[in-house]
Amino acid sequence: MDVSKYIRAAGKPTGQTDARRRQICEVLCQGCGEKISSADAEGVEYVKTKRGTELFFHTRCVGAVWSHGIV
């Protein structure tokens, strides 16, 4: 699964492009609140809920995602 594709679709554009001339977008990690860019999507998990909410978070932040509200 290409998580960077989902980040580009749901994130805010940064005004920069990658080597393949695709727009770089950013989303917030739901566990720690750090920015995740579509250029650095390794170690990032993606969940789409039944209501259509898209959640992005680092693999190391899995436990923190469900313990508090959405950032």
DASUL-V911730 format. One line per field, one symbol per residue. phi: phi as a letter, one per 40 degrees, with the letter a starting at -180 (. if undefined). psi: psi as a letter, one per 30 degrees, with the letter a starting at -180 (. if undefined). burial: # if it has 9 or more other C-alpha atoms within 8 Angstrom, else .. Layout:
phi = ???
psi = ???
burial = ???
//
This chain:
phi = .ccccccccbccccgbbcccgcccbbbccccbgccbcccbccgbbbbbcccgcbbbacccbdcccccaccc
psi = kjeeeeeeeflkkfgllafghkkklklkkfefglkklffigkgklkkjlefgkkkkllefgeefeffllk.
burial = ..##..##..#.#...##....#########....###..#..###.......#####..##.##......
//
